Amino acid sequence: MEPQEQLAEGFDPATTVLLTVECQRGVVGPDSALPELAAVARASGALVNVARLVAAAHHAGIQVVHAVAERRPDGRGASRNAHLFRAAERLPVQQLTGTLAVRVADPVPVGEGDLVVRRLHGLSPLSGTGVDALLRNLGCRTLVVTGVSANVAIPNTVFDAVNLGYTAVVPSDAIAGVPADYTSAMVRHTLSLVATLTTTEALLRDWRHRRQR
């Protein structure tokens, strides 16, 4: 598959939203609750690629939405129906509302027109959060999904997007999971079946080309 050729067929910046998933300091920052994931996101270049895409989206007039997972200090409304959630409660760094942990991590820029959406429960920013209505109000038809993790949140987001009728686009070098080689397996064997796969460079070239028309 040639990423640019596939994007060129139906890609319209006016109906596209770039979504960053859990690119927050408490997840991919230097004081992460999940240091292995943070290390992979940085060492692989995925976090830098997210930042590059966000900056390019700002220049191209593409709406950016940052999806943050957080938790109230009293835990009200938080999910506890899976091992992942219960394990997260015991981590030394908590994603508590209003703390540094739930701020978008460097080097990802947050523009004045960006929307930051927060969820207190679940595995995906699209399921039961009101983000679907938000995207529809923005005129979104194509959702570019970036961030972490390729283990859980990214595939959940892609599946939800497809089920809700969006075209999901995944720049495979702008997502990360653990162990490091798991991401390529998830992309090859699962995400390739439901999403348009591309790369950061292909998207950047496409957006520059469209700005020059």
ROTOR-845627 format. One record per residue (C-alpha): x, y, z; residue number from 1. Coordinates in nm, 4 decimals. Example, Ala and Ser with C-alpha at 12.3 -4.5 7.8 and 13.67 -1.06 7.14 Angstrom:
+----------+----------+----------+------+
:        X :        Y :        Z : resi :
+----------+----------+----------+------+
:   1.2300 :  -0.4500 :   0.7800 :    1 :
:   1.3670 :  -0.1060 :   0.7140 :    2 :
+----------+----------+----------+------+
//
This chain:
+----------+----------+----------+------+
:        X :        Y :        Z : resi :
+----------+----------+----------+------+
:   0.0000 :   0.0000 :   0.0000 :    1 :
:   0.1257 :   0.3472 :  -0.0894 :    2 :
:   0.0065 :   0.5684 :   0.1991 :    3 :
:  -0.0143 :   0.8902 :  -0.0008 :    4 :
:  -0.2133 :   0.7319 :  -0.2822 :    5 :
:  -0.4709 :   0.5937 :  -0.0430 :    6 :
:  -0.4956 :   0.9204 :   0.1488 :    7 :
:  -0.5342 :   1.1224 :  -0.1662 :    8 :
:  -0.8529 :   0.9419 :  -0.2619 :    9 :
:  -1.0693 :   1.0654 :   0.0229 :   10 :
:  -0.8609 :   1.2768 :   0.2546 :   11 :
:  -1.0113 :   1.6194 :   0.3242 :   12 :
:  -0.8509 :   1.8346 :   0.5950 :   13 :
:  -1.1801 :   2.0183 :   0.6451 :   14 :
:  -1.3460 :   1.6975 :   0.7658 :   15 :
:  -1.0436 :   1.5503 :   0.9430 :   16 :
:  -0.9570 :   1.5536 :   1.3134 :   17 :
:  -0.6185 :   1.4580 :   1.4551 :   18 :
:  -0.6647 :   1.2762 :   1.7856 :   19 :
:  -0.3862 :   1.2258 :   2.0389 :   20 :
:  -0.4607 :   0.9501 :   2.2889 :   21 :
:  -0.3195 :   0.9636 :   2.6436 :   22 :
:  -0.0162 :   1.1699 :   2.5430 :   23 :
:  -0.0075 :   1.3050 :   2.8965 :   24 :
:   0.2776 :   1.3570 :   3.1405 :   25 :
:   0.1696 :   1.0798 :   3.3758 :   26 :
:   0.1730 :   0.8272 :   3.0909 :   27 :
:   0.4507 :   0.9273 :   2.8480 :   28 :
:   0.6305 :   1.1978 :   3.0470 :   29 :
:   0.9536 :   1.1674 :   3.2470 :   30 :
:   0.7610 :   1.0876 :   3.5668 :   31 :
:   0.5303 :   0.8335 :   3.4069 :   32 :
:   0.3252 :   0.5814 :   3.5994 :   33 :
:   0.4210 :   0.3434 :   3.3173 :   34 :
:   0.7959 :   0.4008 :   3.2662 :   35 :
:   0.8394 :   0.1163 :   3.0163 :   36 :
:   0.5654 :   0.2561 :   2.7937 :   37 :
:   0.7041 :   0.6089 :   2.8301 :   38 :
:   1.0523 :   0.4883 :   2.7369 :   39 :
:   0.9268 :   0.3075 :   2.4259 :   40 :
:   0.7120 :   0.6036 :   2.3175 :   41 :
:   1.0174 :   0.8262 :   2.3326 :   42 :
:   1.2872 :   0.5880 :   2.2070 :   43 :
:   1.0782 :   0.4766 :   1.9090 :   44 :
:   1.0178 :   0.8360 :   1.8040 :   45 :
:   0.6407 :   0.7928 :   1.8352 :   46 :
:   0.5964 :   1.0843 :   2.0759 :   47 :
:   0.8088 :   1.3138 :   1.8608 :   48 :
:   0.6043 :   1.2091 :   1.5586 :   49 :
:   0.2830 :   1.2920 :   1.7427 :   50 :
:   0.4266 :   1.6360 :   1.8164 :   51 :
:   0.5242 :   1.6834 :   1.4499 :   52 :
:   0.1764 :   1.5866 :   1.3339 :   53 :
:   0.0078 :   1.8197 :   1.5830 :   54 :
:   0.2268 :   2.1114 :   1.4765 :   55 :
:   0.1585 :   2.0381 :   1.1085 :   56 :
:  -0.2146 :   2.0071 :   1.1748 :   57 :
:  -0.2109 :   2.3532 :   1.3312 :   58 :
:  -0.0522 :   2.4957 :   1.0141 :   59 :
:  -0.2873 :   2.3032 :   0.7865 :   60 :
:  -0.6017 :   2.4128 :   0.9705 :   61 :
:  -0.6824 :   2.0597 :   1.0839 :   62 :
:  -0.8643 :   2.0323 :   1.4151 :   63 :
:  -0.6656 :   1.8687 :   1.6951 :   64 :
:  -0.8260 :   1.6900 :   1.9897 :   65 :
:  -0.6192 :   1.5700 :   2.2848 :   66 :
:  -0.7807 :   1.2814 :   2.4764 :   67 :
:  -0.6678 :   1.2563 :   2.8384 :   68 :
:  -0.7481 :   0.9787 :   3.0867 :   69 :
:  -0.7807 :   1.0931 :   3.4449 :   70 :
:  -0.9219 :   0.9985 :   3.7821 :   71 :
:  -1.0874 :   1.1898 :   4.0618 :   72 :
:  -0.8982 :   1.1757 :   4.3933 :   73 :
:  -1.1982 :   0.9978 :   4.5483 :   74 :
:  -1.2216 :   0.7525 :   4.2560 :   75 :
:  -1.5866 :   0.8298 :   4.1854 :   76 :
:  -1.6946 :   0.7187 :   3.8409 :   77 :
:  -1.3750 :   0.5237 :   3.7724 :   78 :
:  -1.3937 :   0.1794 :   3.6127 :   79 :
:  -1.2940 :  -0.1194 :   3.8272 :   80 :
:  -1.4233 :  -0.4048 :   3.6101 :   81 :
:  -1.0856 :  -0.5112 :   3.4676 :   82 :
:  -0.7449 :  -0.5985 :   3.6080 :   83 :
:  -0.5920 :  -0.3009 :   3.4258 :   84 :
:  -0.8027 :  -0.0528 :   3.6200 :   85 :
:  -0.7390 :  -0.2128 :   3.9572 :   86 :
:  -0.3643 :  -0.2275 :   3.8886 :   87 :
:  -0.3657 :   0.1405 :   3.7941 :   88 :
:  -0.5051 :   0.2275 :   4.1354 :   89 :
:  -0.1844 :   0.0949 :   4.2940 :   90 :
:   0.0630 :   0.2778 :   4.0705 :   91 :
:   0.2888 :   0.5346 :   4.2393 :   92 :
:   0.1863 :   0.8049 :   3.9898 :   93 :
:  -0.1870 :   0.8675 :   3.9684 :   94 :
:  -0.3624 :   1.0429 :   3.6799 :   95 :
:  -0.5535 :   1.2734 :   3.9118 :   96 :
:  -0.7731 :   1.5530 :   3.7845 :   97 :
:  -0.5990 :   1.8890 :   3.8003 :   98 :
:  -0.2461 :   1.7545 :   3.8495 :   99 :
:   0.0587 :   1.7764 :   3.6247 :  100 :
:   0.0118 :   1.4086 :   3.5364 :  101 :
:  -0.2901 :   1.4856 :   3.3194 :  102 :
:  -0.1335 :   1.7710 :   3.1238 :  103 :
:  -0.0357 :   1.7039 :   2.7634 :  104 :
:   0.3280 :   1.5955 :   2.7639 :  105 :
:   0.6183 :   1.7699 :   2.5958 :  106 :
:   0.7028 :   1.7977 :   2.3142 :  107 :
:   0.3394 :   1.7812 :   2.1972 :  108 :
:   0.2139 :   2.1383 :   2.1428 :  109 :
:  -0.1350 :   2.2456 :   2.2459 :  110 :
:  -0.2787 :   2.5231 :   2.0294 :  111 :
:  -0.5462 :   2.7737 :   2.1214 :  112 :
:  -0.7931 :   2.6007 :   1.8931 :  113 :
:  -0.7190 :   2.2521 :   2.0225 :  114 :
:  -0.9776 :   2.0708 :   2.2307 :  115 :
:  -0.8720 :   1.8729 :   2.5381 :  116 :
:  -1.1258 :   1.6044 :   2.6305 :  117 :
:  -1.1072 :   1.4112 :   2.9556 :  118 :
:  -1.2558 :   1.0800 :   3.0593 :  119 :
:  -1.2971 :   0.9214 :   3.4019 :  120 :
:  -1.3739 :   0.5678 :   3.2892 :  121 :
:  -1.3260 :   0.3052 :   3.0241 :  122 :
:  -1.0581 :   0.2169 :   2.7739 :  123 :
:  -1.1343 :   0.4516 :   2.4855 :  124 :
:  -1.1931 :   0.8251 :   2.4476 :  125 :
:  -1.4866 :   0.7534 :   2.2155 :  126 :
:  -1.6931 :   0.5109 :   2.4223 :  127 :
:  -1.9526 :   0.6700 :   2.6492 :  128 :
:  -1.7698 :   1.0030 :   2.6676 :  129 :
:  -1.9599 :   1.2420 :   2.4426 :  130 :
:  -1.6586 :   1.2745 :   2.2097 :  131 :
:  -1.8545 :   1.1203 :   1.9223 :  132 :
:  -2.1038 :   1.4090 :   1.9338 :  133 :
:  -1.8173 :   1.6546 :   1.9588 :  134 :
:  -1.6512 :   1.5087 :   1.6472 :  135 :
:  -1.9770 :   1.5176 :   1.4523 :  136 :
:  -2.0304 :   1.8817 :   1.5485 :  137 :
:  -1.6823 :   1.9506 :   1.4120 :  138 :
:  -1.7816 :   1.7895 :   1.0826 :  139 :
:  -1.5365 :   1.5053 :   1.1270 :  140 :
:  -1.5458 :   1.2136 :   0.8864 :  141 :
:  -1.1821 :   1.1029 :   0.9096 :  142 :
:  -1.0109 :   1.0470 :   1.2440 :  143 :
:  -0.6317 :   1.0291 :   1.2566 :  144 :
:  -0.5442 :   0.8293 :   1.5686 :  145 :
:  -0.2086 :   0.8745 :   1.7425 :  146 :
:  -0.0608 :   0.8115 :   2.0882 :  147 :
:  -0.0629 :   0.5213 :   2.3323 :  148 :
:  -0.0982 :   0.2462 :   2.3901 :  149 :
:  -0.0993 :   0.0068 :   2.0981 :  150 :
:  -0.1891 :  -0.2607 :   2.3539 :  151 :
:  -0.5271 :  -0.1232 :   2.4616 :  152 :
:  -0.6363 :   0.2375 :   2.4039 :  153 :
:  -0.5307 :   0.2721 :   2.0401 :  154 :
:  -0.7078 :  -0.0401 :   1.9057 :  155 :
:  -1.0118 :   0.0433 :   2.1202 :  156 :
:  -1.0211 :   0.3929 :   1.9722 :  157 :
:  -0.9857 :   0.2641 :   1.6167 :  158 :
:  -1.2571 :   0.0006 :   1.6627 :  159 :
:  -1.4922 :   0.2562 :   1.8174 :  160 :
:  -1.4240 :   0.5044 :   1.5371 :  161 :
:  -1.5000 :   0.2467 :   1.2694 :  162 :
:  -1.8135 :   0.1276 :   1.4489 :  163 :
:  -1.9339 :   0.4884 :   1.4694 :  164 :
:  -1.8865 :   0.5397 :   1.0962 :  165 :
:  -1.5603 :   0.7338 :   1.0835 :  166 :
:  -1.2700 :   0.6496 :   0.8577 :  167 :
:  -0.9804 :   0.5723 :   1.0906 :  168 :
:  -0.6281 :   0.6638 :   0.9798 :  169 :
:  -0.3309 :   0.5371 :   1.1800 :  170 :
:   0.0233 :   0.6674 :   1.1245 :  171 :
:   0.1962 :   0.3534 :   1.2461 :  172 :
:   0.5095 :   0.5357 :   1.3613 :  173 :
:   0.3064 :   0.7723 :   1.5819 :  174 :
:   0.1703 :   0.5040 :   1.8155 :  175 :
:   0.3554 :   0.2942 :   2.0728 :  176 :
:   0.3003 :  -0.0030 :   2.3011 :  177 :
:   0.4917 :  -0.2527 :   2.5116 :  178 :
:   0.6936 :  -0.4510 :   2.4423 :  179 :
:   0.8288 :  -0.2375 :   2.1594 :  180 :
:   0.7793 :  -0.5017 :   1.8897 :  181 :
:   0.4151 :  -0.5530 :   1.9847 :  182 :
:   0.3137 :  -0.2359 :   1.8019 :  183 :
:   0.4195 :  -0.3657 :   1.4611 :  184 :
:   0.2322 :  -0.6917 :   1.5231 :  185 :
:  -0.0840 :  -0.5029 :   1.6252 :  186 :
:  -0.0579 :  -0.2836 :   1.3172 :  187 :
:   0.0065 :  -0.5708 :   1.0781 :  188 :
:  -0.2435 :  -0.8232 :   1.2062 :  189 :
:  -0.5265 :  -0.6101 :   1.3466 :  190 :
:  -0.5268 :  -0.2398 :   1.2650 :  191 :
:  -0.4503 :  -0.3026 :   0.8981 :  192 :
:  -0.7875 :  -0.4762 :   0.8690 :  193 :
:  -0.9930 :  -0.1783 :   0.9839 :  194 :
:  -0.7860 :   0.1393 :   0.9426 :  195 :
:  -0.6001 :   0.3223 :   0.6687 :  196 :
:  -0.2330 :   0.2798 :   0.7556 :  197 :
:   0.0134 :   0.5537 :   0.6816 :  198 :
:   0.3266 :   0.7157 :   0.8225 :  199 :
:   0.4056 :   1.0501 :   0.9780 :  200 :
:   0.6096 :   1.1557 :   0.6744 :  201 :
:   0.3316 :   1.0623 :   0.4327 :  202 :
:   0.0787 :   1.2678 :   0.6276 :  203 :
:   0.3149 :   1.5638 :   0.6570 :  204 :
:   0.3806 :   1.5588 :   0.2817 :  205 :
:   0.0102 :   1.5329 :   0.2073 :  206 :
:  -0.0743 :   1.8257 :   0.4341 :  207 :
:   0.2059 :   2.0430 :   0.2897 :  208 :
:   0.0938 :   1.9590 :  -0.0630 :  209 :
:  -0.2647 :   2.0546 :   0.0090 :  210 :
:  -0.1610 :   2.3870 :   0.1677 :  211 :
:   0.0298 :   2.4736 :  -0.1499 :  212 :
:  -0.2631 :   2.4168 :  -0.3847 :  213 :
+----------+----------+----------+------+
//
